[in-house]
Amino acid sequence: MCVAEYITLSNSVQHLVQAICQLSHLSESFDKKLFCNNQAAVQVSLDNLSQKQMRYLDFAFFFVNHAIRKHDIKVTWVHTAEMQADALTKRLSGPILQQAVPFLCVNG
């Protein structure tokens, strides 16, 4: 498993939990979904049995597992080609850029 992907997932969970706490004061309800393009990171986040392999990432592992269960967060694997966040985080050109235009809400 790529450690960077799991740490990124942990950061995303932290931001989502913060948003959940803020919106809970407004009595807003919404789907709590995170999309990840690393199948191993998704599997570890949903699996309490991976604890021994994740010793070097104890804080991230326990935080993610606890937050997912406590806040009913759904972590879903998405193929890299369908990852909408890539339009904001990666250099895009040609056909890949054209695919990203609808997600960015701009006229292409």
Gaussian input, Z-matrix of N, CA and C with variables (Angstrom, degrees):
# hf/3-21g

backbone

0 1
 N
 C     1     B1
 C     2     B2     1     A1
 N     3     B3     2     A2     1     D1
 C     4     B4     3     A3     2     D2
 C     5     B5     4     A4     3     D3
 N     6     B6     5     A5     4     D4
 C     7     B7     6     A6     5     D5
 C     8     B8     7     A7     6     D6
 N     9     B9     8     A8     7     D7
 C    10    B10     9     A9     8     D8
 C    11    B11    10    A10     9     D9
 N    12    B12    11    A11    10    D10
 C    13    B13    12    A12    11    D11
 C    14    B14    13    A13    12    D12
 N    15    B15    14    A14    13    D13
 C    16    B16    15    A15    14    D14
 C    17    B17    16    A16    15    D15
 N    18    B18    17    A17    16    D16
 C    19    B19    18    A18    17    D17
 C    20    B20    19    A19    18    D18
 N    21    B21    20    A20    19    D19
 C    22    B22    21    A21    20    D20
 C    23    B23    22    A22    21    D21
 N    24    B24    23    A23    22    D22
 C    25    B25    24    A24    23    D23
 C    26    B26    25    A25    24    D24
 N    27    B27    26    A26    25    D25
 C    28    B28    27    A27    26    D26
 C    29    B29    28    A28    27    D27
 N    30    B30    29    A29    28    D28
 C    31    B31    30    A30    29    D29
 C    32    B32    31    A31    30    D30
 N    33    B33    32    A32    31    D31
 C    34    B34    33    A33    32    D32
 C    35    B35    34    A34    33    D33
 N    36    B36    35    A35    34    D34
 C    37    B37    36    A36    35    D35
 C    38    B38    37    A37    36    D36
 N    39    B39    38    A38    37    D37
 C    40    B40    39    A39    38    D38
 C    41    B41    40    A40    39    D39
 N    42    B42    41    A41    40    D40
 C    43    B43    42    A42    41    D41
 C    44    B44    43    A43    42    D42
 N    45    B45    44    A44    43    D43
 C    46    B46    45    A45    44    D44
 C    47    B47    46    A46    45    D45
 N    48    B48    47    A47    46    D46
 C    49    B49    48    A48    47    D47
 C    50    B50    49    A49    48    D48
 N    51    B51    50    A50    49    D49
 C    52    B52    51    A51    50    D50
 C    53    B53    52    A52    51    D51
 N    54    B54    53    A53    52    D52
 C    55    B55    54    A54    53    D53
 C    56    B56    55    A55    54    D54
 N    57    B57    56    A56    55    D55
 C    58    B58    57    A57    56    D56
 C    59    B59    58    A58    57    D57
 N    60    B60    59    A59    58    D58
 C    61    B61    60    A60    59    D59
 C    62    B62    61    A61    60    D60
 N    63    B63    62    A62    61    D61
 C    64    B64    63    A63    62    D62
 C    65    B65    64    A64    63    D63
 N    66    B66    65    A65    64    D64
 C    67    B67    66    A66    65    D65
 C    68    B68    67    A67    66    D66
 N    69    B69    68    A68    67    D67
 C    70    B70    69    A69    68    D68
 C    71    B71    70    A70    69    D69
 N    72    B72    71    A71    70    D70
 C    73    B73    72    A72    71    D71
 C    74    B74    73    A73    72    D72
 N    75    B75    74    A74    73    D73
 C    76    B76    75    A75    74    D74
 C    77    B77    76    A76    75    D75
 N    78    B78    77    A77    76    D76
 C    79    B79    78    A78    77    D77
 C    80    B80    79    A79    78    D78
 N    81    B81    80    A80    79    D79
 C    82    B82    81    A81    80    D80
 C    83    B83    82    A82    81    D81
 N    84    B84    83    A83    82    D82
 C    85    B85    84    A84    83    D83
 C    86    B86    85    A85    84    D84
 N    87    B87    86    A86    85    D85
 C    88    B88    87    A87    86    D86
 C    89    B89    88    A88    87    D87
 N    90    B90    89    A89    88    D88
 C    91    B91    90    A90    89    D89
 C    92    B92    91    A91    90    D90
 N    93    B93    92    A92    91    D91
 C    94    B94    93    A93    92    D92
 C    95    B95    94    A94    93    D93
 N    96    B96    95    A95    94    D94
 C    97    B97    96    A96    95    D95
 C    98    B98    97    A97    96    D96
 N    99    B99    98    A98    97    D97
 C   100   B100    99    A99    98    D98
 C   101   B101   100   A100    99    D99
 N   102   B102   101   A101   100   D100
 C   103   B103   102   A102   101   D101
 C   104   B104   103   A103   102   D102
 N   105   B105   104   A104   103   D103
 C   106   B106   105   A105   104   D104
 C   107   B107   106   A106   105   D105
 N   108   B108   107   A107   106   D106
 C   109   B109   108   A108   107   D107
 C   110   B110   109   A109   108   D108
 N   111   B111   110   A110   109   D109
 C   112   B112   111   A111   110   D110
 C   113   B113   112   A112   111   D111
 N   114   B114   113   A113   112   D112
 C   115   B115   114   A114   113   D113
 C   116   B116   115   A115   114   D114
 N   117   B117   116   A116   115   D115
 C   118   B118   117   A117   116   D116
 C   119   B119   118   A118   117   D117
 N   120   B120   119   A119   118   D118
 C   121   B121   120   A120   119   D119
 C   122   B122   121   A121   120   D120
 N   123   B123   122   A122   121   D121
 C   124   B124   123   A123   122   D122
 C   125   B125   124   A124   123   D123
 N   126   B126   125   A125   124   D124
 C   127   B127   126   A126   125   D125
 C   128   B128   127   A127   126   D126
 N   129   B129   128   A128   127   D127
 C   130   B130   129   A129   128   D128
 C   131   B131   130   A130   129   D129
 N   132   B132   131   A131   130   D130
 C   133   B133   132   A132   131   D131
 C   134   B134   133   A133   132   D132
 N   135   B135   134   A134   133   D133
 C   136   B136   135   A135   134   D134
 C   137   B137   136   A136   135   D135
 N   138   B138   137   A137   136   D136
 C   139   B139   138   A138   137   D137
 C   140   B140   139   A139   138   D138
 N   141   B141   140   A140   139   D139
 C   142   B142   141   A141   140   D140
 C   143   B143   142   A142   141   D141
 N   144   B144   143   A143   142   D142
 C   145   B145   144   A144   143   D143
 C   146   B146   145   A145   144   D144
 N   147   B147   146   A146   145   D145
 C   148   B148   147   A147   146   D146
 C   149   B149   148   A148   147   D147
 N   150   B150   149   A149   148   D148
 C   151   B151   150   A150   149   D149
 C   152   B152   151   A151   150   D150
 N   153   B153   152   A152   151   D151
 C   154   B154   153   A153   152   D152
 C   155   B155   154   A154   153   D153
 N   156   B156   155   A155   154   D154
 C   157   B157   156   A156   155   D155
 C   158   B158   157   A157   156   D156
 N   159   B159   158   A158   157   D157
 C   160   B160   159   A159   158   D158
 C   161   B161   160   A160   159   D159
 N   162   B162   161   A161   160   D160
 C   163   B163   162   A162   161   D161
 C   164   B164   163   A163   162   D162
 N   165   B165   164   A164   163   D163
 C   166   B166   165   A165   164   D164
 C   167   B167   166   A166   165   D165
 N   168   B168   167   A167   166   D166
 C   169   B169   168   A168   167   D167
 C   170   B170   169   A169   168   D168
 N   171   B171   170   A170   169   D169
 C   172   B172   171   A171   170   D170
 C   173   B173   172   A172   171   D171
 N   174   B174   173   A173   172   D172
 C   175   B175   174   A174   173   D173
 C   176   B176   175   A175   174   D174
 N   177   B177   176   A176   175   D175
 C   178   B178   177   A177   176   D176
 C   179   B179   178   A178   177   D177
 N   180   B180   179   A179   178   D178
 C   181   B181   180   A180   179   D179
 C   182   B182   181   A181   180   D180
 N   183   B183   182   A182   181   D181
 C   184   B184   183   A183   182   D182
 C   185   B185   184   A184   183   D183
 N   186   B186   185   A185   184   D184
 C   187   B187   186   A186   185   D185
 C   188   B188   187   A187   186   D186
 N   189   B189   188   A188   187   D187
 C   190   B190   189   A189   188   D188
 C   191   B191   190   A190   189   D189
 N   192   B192   191   A191   190   D190
 C   193   B193   192   A192   191   D191
 C   194   B194   193   A193   192   D192
 N   195   B195   194   A194   193   D193
 C   196   B196   195   A195   194   D194
 C   197   B197   196   A196   195   D195
 N   198   B198   197   A197   196   D196
 C   199   B199   198   A198   197   D197
 C   200   B200   199   A199   198   D198
 N   201   B201   200   A200   199   D199
 C   202   B202   201   A201   200   D200
 C   203   B203   202   A202   201   D201
 N   204   B204   203   A203   202   D202
 C   205   B205   204   A204   203   D203
 C   206   B206   205   A205   204   D204
 N   207   B207   206   A206   205   D205
 C   208   B208   207   A207   206   D206
 C   209   B209   208   A208   207   D207
 N   210   B210   209   A209   208   D208
 C   211   B211   210   A210   209   D209
 C   212   B212   211   A211   210   D210
 N   213   B213   212   A212   211   D211
 C   214   B214   213   A213   212   D212
 C   215   B215   214   A214   213   D213
 N   216   B216   215   A215   214   D214
 C   217   B217   216   A216   215   D215
 C   218   B218   217   A217   216   D216
 N   219   B219   218   A218   217   D217
 C   220   B220   219   A219   218   D218
 C   221   B221   220   A220   219   D219
 N   222   B222   221   A221   220   D220
 C   223   B223   222   A222   221   D221
 C   224   B224   223   A223   222   D222
 N   225   B225   224   A224   223   D223
 C   226   B226   225   A225   224   D224
 C   227   B227   226   A226   225   D225
 N   228   B228   227   A227   226   D226
 C   229   B229   228   A228   227   D227
 C   230   B230   229   A229   228   D228
 N   231   B231   230   A230   229   D229
 C   232   B232   231   A231   230   D230
 C   233   B233   232   A232   231   D231
 N   234   B234   233   A233   232   D232
 C   235   B235   234   A234   233   D233
 C   236   B236   235   A235   234   D234
 N   237   B237   236   A236   235   D235
 C   238   B238   237   A237   236   D236
 C   239   B239   238   A238   237   D237
 N   240   B240   239   A239   238   D238
 C   241   B241   240   A240   239   D239
 C   242   B242   241   A241   240   D240
 N   243   B243   242   A242   241   D241
 C   244   B244   243   A243   242   D242
 C   245   B245   244   A244   243   D243
 N   246   B246   245   A245   244   D244
 C   247   B247   246   A246   245   D245
 C   248   B248   247   A247   246   D246
 N   249   B249   248   A248   247   D247
 C   250   B250   249   A249   248   D248
 C   251   B251   250   A250   249   D249
 N   252   B252   251   A251   250   D250
 C   253   B253   252   A252   251   D251
 C   254   B254   253   A253   252   D252
 N   255   B255   254   A254   253   D253
 C   256   B256   255   A255   254   D254
 C   257   B257   256   A256   255   D255
 N   258   B258   257   A257   256   D256
 C   259   B259   258   A258   257   D257
 C   260   B260   259   A259   258   D258
 N   261   B261   260   A260   259   D259
 C   262   B262   261   A261   260   D260
 C   263   B263   262   A262   261   D261
 N   264   B264   263   A263   262   D262
 C   265   B265   264   A264   263   D263
 C   266   B266   265   A265   264   D264
 N   267   B267   266   A266   265   D265
 C   268   B268   267   A267   266   D266
 C   269   B269   268   A268   267   D267
 N   270   B270   269   A269   268   D268
 C   271   B271   270   A270   269   D269
 C   272   B272   271   A271   270   D270
 N   273   B273   272   A272   271   D271
 C   274   B274   273   A273   272   D272
 C   275   B275   274   A274   273   D273
 N   276   B276   275   A275   274   D274
 C   277   B277   276   A276   275   D275
 C   278   B278   277   A277   276   D276
 N   279   B279   278   A278   277   D277
 C   280   B280   279   A279   278   D278
 C   281   B281   280   A280   279   D279
 N   282   B282   281   A281   280   D280
 C   283   B283   282   A282   281   D281
 C   284   B284   283   A283   282   D282
 N   285   B285   284   A284   283   D283
 C   286   B286   285   A285   284   D284
 C   287   B287   286   A286   285   D285
 N   288   B288   287   A287   286   D286
 C   289   B289   288   A288   287   D287
 C   290   B290   289   A289   288   D288
 N   291   B291   290   A290   289   D289
 C   292   B292   291   A291   290   D290
 C   293   B293   292   A292   291   D291
 N   294   B294   293   A293   292   D292
 C   295   B295   294   A294   293   D293
 C   296   B296   295   A295   294   D294
 N   297   B297   296   A296   295   D295
 C   298   B298   297   A297   296   D296
 C   299   B299   298   A298   297   D297
 N   300   B300   299   A299   298   D298
 C   301   B301   300   A300   299   D299
 C   302   B302   301   A301   300   D300
 N   303   B303   302   A302   301   D301
 C   304   B304   303   A303   302   D302
 C   305   B305   304   A304   303   D303
 N   306   B306   305   A305   304   D304
 C   307   B307   306   A306   305   D305
 C   308   B308   307   A307   306   D306
 N   309   B309   308   A308   307   D307
 C   310   B310   309   A309   308   D308
 C   311   B311   310   A310   309   D309
 N   312   B312   311   A311   310   D310
 C   313   B313   312   A312   311   D311
 C   314   B314   313   A313   312   D312
 N   315   B315   314   A314   313   D313
 C   316   B316   315   A315   314   D314
 C   317   B317   316   A316   315   D315
 N   318   B318   317   A317   316   D316
 C   319   B319   318   A318   317   D317
 C   320   B320   319   A319   318   D318
 N   321   B321   320   A320   319   D319
 C   322   B322   321   A321   320   D320
 C   323   B323   322   A322   321   D321

   B1=1.4523
   B2=1.5174
   B3=1.2904
   B4=1.4599
   B5=1.5338
   B6=1.3221
   B7=1.4640
   B8=1.5213
   B9=1.3271
   B10=1.4725
   B11=1.5260
   B12=1.3166
   B13=1.4651
   B14=1.5263
   B15=1.3317
   B16=1.4622
   B17=1.5241
   B18=1.3279
   B19=1.4648
   B20=1.5261
   B21=1.3167
   B22=1.4626
   B23=1.5275
   B24=1.3208
   B25=1.4659
   B26=1.5291
   B27=1.3209
   B28=1.4634
   B29=1.5255
   B30=1.3273
   B31=1.4715
   B32=1.5283
   B33=1.3228
   B34=1.4650
   B35=1.5242
   B36=1.3261
   B37=1.4640
   B38=1.5266
   B39=1.3328
   B40=1.4679
   B41=1.5259
   B42=1.3321
   B43=1.4669
   B44=1.5300
   B45=1.3268
   B46=1.4604
   B47=1.5315
   B48=1.3210
   B49=1.4687
   B50=1.5227
   B51=1.3210
   B52=1.4702
   B53=1.5307
   B54=1.3265
   B55=1.4686
   B56=1.5300
   B57=1.3277
   B58=1.4652
   B59=1.5239
   B60=1.3275
   B61=1.4778
   B62=1.5229
   B63=1.3274
   B64=1.4600
   B65=1.5244
   B66=1.3132
   B67=1.4580
   B68=1.5267
   B69=1.3179
   B70=1.4667
   B71=1.5303
   B72=1.3225
   B73=1.4652
   B74=1.5280
   B75=1.3237
   B76=1.4613
   B77=1.5234
   B78=1.3004
   B79=1.4676
   B80=1.5226
   B81=1.3233
   B82=1.4615
   B83=1.5264
   B84=1.3117
   B85=1.4558
   B86=1.5226
   B87=1.3036
   B88=1.4561
   B89=1.5212
   B90=1.3323
   B91=1.4606
   B92=1.5182
   B93=1.3093
   B94=1.4611
   B95=1.5226
   B96=1.3303
   B97=1.4554
   B98=1.5203
   B99=1.3229
   B100=1.4551
   B101=1.5166
   B102=1.3039
   B103=1.4534
   B104=1.5203
   B105=1.3143
   B106=1.4626
   B107=1.5207
   B108=1.3312
   B109=1.4607
   B110=1.5306
   B111=1.3212
   B112=1.4582
   B113=1.5278
   B114=1.3292
   B115=1.4625
   B116=1.5261
   B117=1.3263
   B118=1.4650
   B119=1.5269
   B120=1.3186
   B121=1.4683
   B122=1.5254
   B123=1.3213
   B124=1.4691
   B125=1.5248
   B126=1.3359
   B127=1.4648
   B128=1.5267
   B129=1.3313
   B130=1.4683
   B131=1.5217
   B132=1.3312
   B133=1.4672
   B134=1.5251
   B135=1.3169
   B136=1.4638
   B137=1.5238
   B138=1.3419
   B139=1.4544
   B140=1.5258
   B141=1.3100
   B142=1.4698
   B143=1.5222
   B144=1.3193
   B145=1.4569
   B146=1.5216
   B147=1.3176
   B148=1.4640
   B149=1.5230
   B150=1.3003
   B151=1.4605
   B152=1.5285
   B153=1.3206
   B154=1.4657
   B155=1.5203
   B156=1.3257
   B157=1.4577
   B158=1.5168
   B159=1.3185
   B160=1.4647
   B161=1.5289
   B162=1.3325
   B163=1.4638
   B164=1.5216
   B165=1.3235
   B166=1.4680
   B167=1.5211
   B168=1.3067
   B169=1.4624
   B170=1.5273
   B171=1.3153
   B172=1.4693
   B173=1.5228
   B174=1.3170
   B175=1.4630
   B176=1.5212
   B177=1.3332
   B178=1.4654
   B179=1.5249
   B180=1.3405
   B181=1.4602
   B182=1.5260
   B183=1.3321
   B184=1.4613
   B185=1.5192
   B186=1.3199
   B187=1.4605
   B188=1.5228
   B189=1.3248
   B190=1.4665
   B191=1.5271
   B192=1.3219
   B193=1.4682
   B194=1.5213
   B195=1.3127
   B196=1.4617
   B197=1.5333
   B198=1.3277
   B199=1.4676
   B200=1.5239
   B201=1.3204
   B202=1.4670
   B203=1.5272
   B204=1.3054
   B205=1.4613
   B206=1.5266
   B207=1.3158
   B208=1.4654
   B209=1.5241
   B210=1.3398
   B211=1.4686
   B212=1.5279
   B213=1.3331
   B214=1.4602
   B215=1.5297
   B216=1.3272
   B217=1.4684
   B218=1.5222
   B219=1.3129
   B220=1.4578
   B221=1.5294
   B222=1.3265
   B223=1.4627
   B224=1.5162
   B225=1.3177
   B226=1.4547
   B227=1.5180
   B228=1.3358
   B229=1.4544
   B230=1.5220
   B231=1.3262
   B232=1.4610
   B233=1.5220
   B234=1.3246
   B235=1.4640
   B236=1.5245
   B237=1.3125
   B238=1.4671
   B239=1.5225
   B240=1.3272
   B241=1.4691
   B242=1.5252
   B243=1.3241
   B244=1.4676
   B245=1.5265
   B246=1.3208
   B247=1.4685
   B248=1.5244
   B249=1.3306
   B250=1.4626
   B251=1.5218
   B252=1.3115
   B253=1.4669
   B254=1.5220
   B255=1.3288
   B256=1.4594
   B257=1.5241
   B258=1.3164
   B259=1.4659
   B260=1.5239
   B261=1.3198
   B262=1.4641
   B263=1.5222
   B264=1.3338
   B265=1.4623
   B266=1.5178
   B267=1.3205
   B268=1.4607
   B269=1.5216
   B270=1.3021
   B271=1.4636
   B272=1.5255
   B273=1.3139
   B274=1.4605
   B275=1.5175
   B276=1.3208
   B277=1.4600
   B278=1.5243
   B279=1.3202
   B280=1.4543
   B281=1.5086
   B282=1.3479
   B283=1.4620
   B284=1.5335
   B285=1.3157
   B286=1.4658
   B287=1.5199
   B288=1.3156
   B289=1.4639
   B290=1.5258
   B291=1.3246
   B292=1.4603
   B293=1.5303
   B294=1.3338
   B295=1.4655
   B296=1.5198
   B297=1.3201
   B298=1.4677
   B299=1.5206
   B300=1.3250
   B301=1.4684
   B302=1.5311
   B303=1.3423
   B304=1.4725
   B305=1.5322
   B306=1.3190
   B307=1.4607
   B308=1.5203
   B309=1.3228
   B310=1.4639
   B311=1.5209
   B312=1.3288
   B313=1.4704
   B314=1.5266
   B315=1.3148
   B316=1.4618
   B317=1.5197
   B318=1.3153
   B319=1.4611
   B320=1.5090
   B321=1.3316
   B322=1.4546
   B323=1.4585
   A1=109.22
   A2=115.68
   A3=121.87
   A4=109.19
   A5=116.19
   A6=121.35
   A7=110.68
   A8=116.62
   A9=120.25
   A10=111.05
   A11=117.72
   A12=121.05
   A13=111.08
   A14=116.81
   A15=119.33
   A16=111.15
   A17=117.21
   A18=120.27
   A19=109.85
   A20=117.33
   A21=120.96
   A22=110.39
   A23=117.05
   A24=120.72
   A25=110.10
   A26=116.66
   A27=120.85
   A28=111.26
   A29=116.94
   A30=120.58
   A31=111.15
   A32=116.33
   A33=120.12
   A34=111.06
   A35=116.34
   A36=120.21
   A37=109.96
   A38=117.14
   A39=120.42
   A40=110.97
   A41=116.63
   A42=120.26
   A43=111.35
   A44=116.53
   A45=119.79
   A46=111.13
   A47=117.53
   A48=120.62
   A49=110.12
   A50=116.79
   A51=119.96
   A52=110.30
   A53=117.03
   A54=120.69
   A55=110.82
   A56=116.95
   A57=120.85
   A58=110.08
   A59=116.25
   A60=120.22
   A61=111.39
   A62=116.97
   A63=120.04
   A64=111.49
   A65=117.51
   A66=120.84
   A67=112.66
   A68=117.12
   A69=118.92
   A70=111.02
   A71=117.36
   A72=120.78
   A73=111.53
   A74=116.09
   A75=121.01
   A76=111.61
   A77=116.65
   A78=122.94
   A79=111.86
   A80=116.13
   A81=120.67
   A82=109.07
   A83=116.42
   A84=119.79
   A85=107.97
   A86=115.93
   A87=120.82
   A88=108.55
   A89=115.07
   A90=120.23
   A91=108.70
   A92=115.93
   A93=120.97
   A94=107.51
   A95=115.78
   A96=121.30
   A97=110.16
   A98=115.42
   A99=122.25
   A100=107.10
   A101=116.13
   A102=121.49
   A103=108.89
   A104=116.35
   A105=121.97
   A106=107.89
   A107=117.24
   A108=119.66
   A109=112.15
   A110=117.70
   A111=122.53
   A112=108.27
   A113=115.59
   A114=120.31
   A115=112.36
   A116=117.00
   A117=120.15
   A118=110.80
   A119=117.50
   A120=120.96
   A121=110.32
   A122=117.03
   A123=120.53
   A124=109.74
   A125=116.69
   A126=120.50
   A127=111.68
   A128=116.82
   A129=120.66
   A130=110.79
   A131=117.05
   A132=119.83
   A133=112.06
   A134=116.80
   A135=120.98
   A136=113.20
   A137=117.02
   A138=122.01
   A139=111.49
   A140=117.37
   A141=120.74
   A142=112.57
   A143=118.40
   A144=121.54
   A145=112.91
   A146=118.43
   A147=122.02
   A148=112.44
   A149=117.70
   A150=121.99
   A151=112.37
   A152=118.76
   A153=120.77
   A154=111.74
   A155=118.08
   A156=120.35
   A157=111.88
   A158=118.01
   A159=121.98
   A160=112.38
   A161=118.62
   A162=120.87
   A163=112.92
   A164=116.90
   A165=120.82
   A166=112.29
   A167=117.82
   A168=122.36
   A169=110.02
   A170=116.83
   A171=121.16
   A172=114.04
   A173=117.27
   A174=119.74
   A175=111.02
   A176=116.59
   A177=120.34
   A178=110.44
   A179=117.15
   A180=120.83
   A181=111.34
   A182=117.12
   A183=119.84
   A184=112.10
   A185=117.28
   A186=119.63
   A187=110.69
   A188=116.44
   A189=120.80
   A190=110.22
   A191=117.60
   A192=120.31
   A193=111.87
   A194=117.12
   A195=120.99
   A196=110.97
   A197=117.00
   A198=121.15
   A199=111.60
   A200=117.02
   A201=120.60
   A202=110.22
   A203=116.48
   A204=119.83
   A205=112.11
   A206=117.28
   A207=120.77
   A208=112.15
   A209=117.04
   A210=121.21
   A211=112.92
   A212=117.76
   A213=122.38
   A214=111.46
   A215=115.79
   A216=122.27
   A217=108.47
   A218=116.50
   A219=122.36
   A220=108.68
   A221=116.28
   A222=121.18
   A223=106.61
   A224=116.23
   A225=122.14
   A226=110.47
   A227=115.23
   A228=119.80
   A229=109.43
   A230=115.79
   A231=122.35
   A232=107.41
   A233=116.65
   A234=120.53
   A235=109.72
   A236=115.91
   A237=121.13
   A238=111.86
   A239=117.59
   A240=120.89
   A241=112.04
   A242=117.53
   A243=121.57
   A244=113.16
   A245=117.05
   A246=121.12
   A247=110.08
   A248=116.42
   A249=121.76
   A250=112.39
   A251=117.96
   A252=120.80
   A253=111.86
   A254=118.20
   A255=120.25
   A256=111.77
   A257=117.18
   A258=120.54
   A259=110.97
   A260=117.15
   A261=121.43
   A262=112.86
   A263=117.65
   A264=119.46
   A265=114.95
   A266=118.12
   A267=120.16
   A268=111.24
   A269=114.42
   A270=119.98
   A271=107.84
   A272=116.20
   A273=121.08
   A274=109.82
   A275=115.29
   A276=119.23
   A277=109.02
   A278=115.24
   A279=122.06
   A280=114.56
   A281=116.63
   A282=121.05
   A283=113.03
   A284=117.01
   A285=119.61
   A286=109.91
   A287=116.82
   A288=120.87
   A289=110.18
   A290=117.54
   A291=121.00
   A292=111.35
   A293=117.00
   A294=120.79
   A295=110.97
   A296=117.11
   A297=121.97
   A298=113.06
   A299=117.94
   A300=121.51
   A301=112.73
   A302=120.59
   A303=119.00
   A304=113.46
   A305=117.34
   A306=120.65
   A307=111.76
   A308=116.84
   A309=121.09
   A310=112.33
   A311=117.22
   A312=122.55
   A313=111.82
   A314=115.72
   A315=120.78
   A316=108.20
   A317=116.33
   A318=120.32
   A319=108.53
   A320=115.64
   A321=119.34
   A322=113.66
   D1=143.70
   D2=178.15
   D3=-80.84
   D4=117.05
   D5=-178.40
   D6=-60.85
   D7=-39.55
   D8=-179.05
   D9=-59.79
   D10=-39.58
   D11=179.25
   D12=-64.46
   D13=-40.28
   D14=-179.26
   D15=-70.34
   D16=-38.63
   D17=177.35
   D18=-65.11
   D19=-39.16
   D20=176.26
   D21=-63.42
   D22=-41.92
   D23=176.53
   D24=-61.29
   D25=-41.18
   D26=177.97
   D27=-61.37
   D28=-43.40
   D29=177.54
   D30=-62.97
   D31=-40.60
   D32=179.30
   D33=-64.37
   D34=-40.38
   D35=177.89
   D36=-63.22
   D37=-40.17
   D38=178.60
   D39=-59.75
   D40=-45.58
   D41=179.63
   D42=-65.61
   D43=-40.21
   D44=179.18
   D45=-65.41
   D46=-41.19
   D47=178.23
   D48=-62.62
   D49=-39.55
   D50=177.41
   D51=-62.12
   D52=-44.13
   D53=178.55
   D54=-64.09
   D55=-39.79
   D56=178.52
   D57=-60.35
   D58=-45.33
   D59=-179.74
   D60=-63.28
   D61=-41.85
   D62=-179.50
   D63=-68.21
   D64=-43.08
   D65=-177.95
   D66=-74.88
   D67=-22.00
   D68=179.41
   D69=-65.60
   D70=-26.87
   D71=177.40
   D72=-71.31
   D73=-20.29
   D74=179.37
   D75=-95.90
   D76=3.83
   D77=-177.94
   D78=59.28
   D79=30.71
   D80=176.99
   D81=-89.48
   D82=139.90
   D83=173.49
   D84=-119.51
   D85=144.72
   D86=-178.51
   D87=-156.31
   D88=161.17
   D89=176.78
   D90=-70.31
   D91=131.50
   D92=-179.68
   D93=-103.72
   D94=91.65
   D95=-176.34
   D96=-123.65
   D97=140.75
   D98=171.72
   D99=-125.06
   D100=138.70
   D101=179.19
   D102=-111.45
   D103=133.41
   D104=-177.86
   D105=-135.11
   D106=138.26
   D107=-179.39
   D108=-98.69
   D109=18.25
   D110=176.82
   D111=-119.27
   D112=109.63
   D113=-175.31
   D114=-62.39
   D115=-36.43
   D116=-179.70
   D117=-65.71
   D118=-41.30
   D119=179.16
   D120=-63.90
   D121=-40.48
   D122=177.92
   D123=-63.77
   D124=-46.21
   D125=-178.44
   D126=-61.30
   D127=-45.65
   D128=-179.21
   D129=-65.08
   D130=-36.45
   D131=-178.25
   D132=-66.43
   D133=-25.72
   D134=-177.59
   D135=-99.01
   D136=-2.98
   D137=-169.27
   D138=-119.12
   D139=114.48
   D140=176.58
   D141=-72.13
   D142=-14.96
   D143=-176.80
   D144=-77.81
   D145=-9.94
   D146=-178.01
   D147=-84.21
   D148=8.00
   D149=-173.88
   D150=-56.81
   D151=-42.67
   D152=-176.59
   D153=-66.43
   D154=-37.32
   D155=-179.90
   D156=-74.73
   D157=-16.41
   D158=-174.72
   D159=-105.95
   D160=19.82
   D161=-176.77
   D162=-53.70
   D163=-39.41
   D164=-177.61
   D165=-73.32
   D166=-8.99
   D167=176.97
   D168=-122.44
   D169=37.28
   D170=-173.97
   D171=-48.87
   D172=-52.25
   D173=-175.50
   D174=-60.84
   D175=-49.52
   D176=-178.85
   D177=-61.89
   D178=-43.77
   D179=-177.90
   D180=-61.29
   D181=-51.16
   D182=-177.14
   D183=-68.94
   D184=-37.25
   D185=178.58
   D186=-62.60
   D187=-49.58
   D188=-178.19
   D189=-61.45
   D190=-48.93
   D191=-179.09
   D192=-60.92
   D193=-43.69
   D194=-179.73
   D195=-65.81
   D196=-46.51
   D197=-177.25
   D198=-64.43
   D199=-39.55
   D200=179.90
   D201=-61.20
   D202=-42.39
   D203=-179.09
   D204=-75.77
   D205=-42.82
   D206=-176.56
   D207=-66.60
   D208=-41.27
   D209=-174.35
   D210=-103.04
   D211=8.10
   D212=178.63
   D213=53.82
   D214=50.11
   D215=179.54
   D216=-86.64
   D217=134.88
   D218=177.20
   D219=-100.79
   D220=119.73
   D221=176.58
   D222=-103.60
   D223=122.41
   D224=-173.83
   D225=-123.86
   D226=137.80
   D227=175.64
   D228=-79.67
   D229=136.70
   D230=177.20
   D231=-130.12
   D232=133.73
   D233=178.09
   D234=-58.61
   D235=143.57
   D236=-177.66
   D237=-53.96
   D238=-37.14
   D239=-179.02
   D240=-65.83
   D241=-21.67
   D242=-178.17
   D243=-103.26
   D244=4.14
   D245=-176.87
   D246=-75.01
   D247=107.55
   D248=-177.04
   D249=-66.72
   D250=-29.93
   D251=-178.21
   D252=-65.65
   D253=-21.53
   D254=178.86
   D255=-59.27
   D256=-28.89
   D257=178.78
   D258=-63.26
   D259=-23.97
   D260=-179.14
   D261=-101.63
   D262=-13.23
   D263=-173.46
   D264=-120.26
   D265=-10.10
   D266=-176.67
   D267=-127.93
   D268=157.71
   D269=175.87
   D270=-75.69
   D271=124.33
   D272=-177.87
   D273=-117.75
   D274=144.35
   D275=176.30
   D276=-148.93
   D277=160.49
   D278=175.61
   D279=57.58
   D280=-133.54
   D281=-175.54
   D282=-62.45
   D283=-32.69
   D284=179.60
   D285=-66.11
   D286=-38.07
   D287=177.37
   D288=-65.23
   D289=-41.88
   D290=178.98
   D291=-62.51
   D292=-35.58
   D293=177.15
   D294=-67.06
   D295=-33.17
   D296=-175.80
   D297=-79.32
   D298=-21.92
   D299=-175.22
   D300=-54.53
   D301=-46.11
   D302=179.56
   D303=-61.36
   D304=-32.82
   D305=179.86
   D306=-71.33
   D307=-25.23
   D308=-177.82
   D309=-87.73
   D310=-5.13
   D311=179.61
   D312=58.62
   D313=44.20
   D314=175.46
   D315=-125.07
   D316=156.67
   D317=177.13
   D318=-84.38
   D319=130.00
   D320=-175.19
   D321=-104.68

